Amino acid sequence: ICFFFLRLLQKTIPVKRHIIRCQKAALLIYTVQLFPPPFLKSIGHLTENNCDNIVFETDMKKAKKPQQNTVPQVPGNGNVKKQGEQESRKRQKLVEIHKALNSDPVDVETLRKAAVSEGGLLTDEIRRKVWPKLLSVNVYDLPAKPGKDVRENHKDFDQVLLDVRRSMRRFPKGMRADQREVLQEQLIDIILDVLKKNPQLHYYQGYHDIVVTFLLVVGERMAIAMVEKLSNHHLRDFMDPTMDSTKHILNYLMPILEQVDPELHTFMQRAEVGTIFALSWLITWYGHVLSDFRHVLRLYDFFLASHPLMAIYFAAVIVLHREKEVKSSECDMASVHHLLSQIPQNLPYEELISTAHELFTCYPPTLLAKKAALQPRKSITISSFKDFQMATFKQRPDTVLRRQVRDRPALELAVPEEVAPTGTSQLVKMAVWGISATLGAAALAVAQTALDWAPEFLLQLF
């Protein structure tokens, strides 16, 4: 019977191996991928070890995998040596992240360094663990999914609907239309729910480009919590009823350029180009202007771990990177604006991130504030950041939070939600039911506990 259901599971969906963690046992299972189905090798491997010690075992195996087929190093084989060093750094980063997440309190400073350093947080699985800590979001105390009434009489509904309908390019290529439509409906509900709970926040076009990124990575419920926290801090100045606060943030761009490259700054001043070319970069965290989702995620790692003004420092670094192009163009507003508004897709992102981080250290906002403030203005985003940052240092690790809520009934972990075809989902449910029945009551209890910590598997099956 077990063999039959395993074969049914293997024929129904393509799969890959993941380690699912629980407090006293681990369940080795296989999760969905959009690739040709490999043969199912094994399922249901249980151990008595505490799986908190293998939080990132899956990612460690991924990091080691490229070395399996590596040819022996020989003198002059620089590529092999470089690849080995990169894999070693990845493994070390995974170990550091795991240790930081399990420290009490959570070592947020180490998590920030990992997010900023080369490669960022590496995988979406790690982002689902680290992003909430960077924003002080308790994944065991998440808001409920929005009800049907969230759209009723909402002043921003029509505009949000139009923006979301036009956002098809923000979803993965090849995604089925029905899957995308479900996610778009969730996107609308998340935005309206956050705005309804926070009447001081005002919707702006481009906000949906930020929200969809969180939806695609962490799922609906966690996205609500993270976007609400982000909107009241990092994005707060963009959500005023007027553009005055946003213009104030943009005003930091020219002083940065003046400090680094006075000649370029003078050229742009003569051209009277202003800073509007960087508006969509700033208010969408580059989500609207970058076509490769991997680059968007890399920047979100960086921005979530940094000061709220880091997005404008990154804008300055892009302009500095294109200095020769700018100076060789006609010195007039139309020419320079057209050039800069077309952001290249092949930017050296790691190099630019490193440079932006260095510029922030050398020329912090406090040094540039007088030149940026064309008119006296208090930034809520900047003034509230210190308190926000201090709060992140008081977080407890998930192991402690899990114990605190263990007896709470109907606890649901927010997990990334993907839409699976109905027929496939039913067949998989049958397969899992059959396997569970075969394993017996004791194994089922372990498996059920493990599934609570298996976002990828749980989502894609059900």
WOHU-V908113 format. One record per helix or strand of 3 or more residues. SS is the DSSP state (a for helix, b for strand). FROM is the first residue (numbers start at 1). LEN is the number of residues. Records with the same first field share a line. If there is no record, write none. Layout:
SS: FROM-LEN / FROM-LEN
//
This chain:
a: 2-11 / 51-4 / 57-12 / 78-25 / 108-9 / 124-11 / 148-4 / 157-9 / 168-3 / 177-21 / 207-12 / 220-12 / 236-4 / 244-7 / 252-9 / 262-10 / 276-8 / 293-12 / 310-12 / 323-6 / 333-9 / 349-14 / 365-8 / 380-13 / 398-7 / 422-18 / 441-11 / 455-7
b: 15-7 / 26-7 / 45-3
//
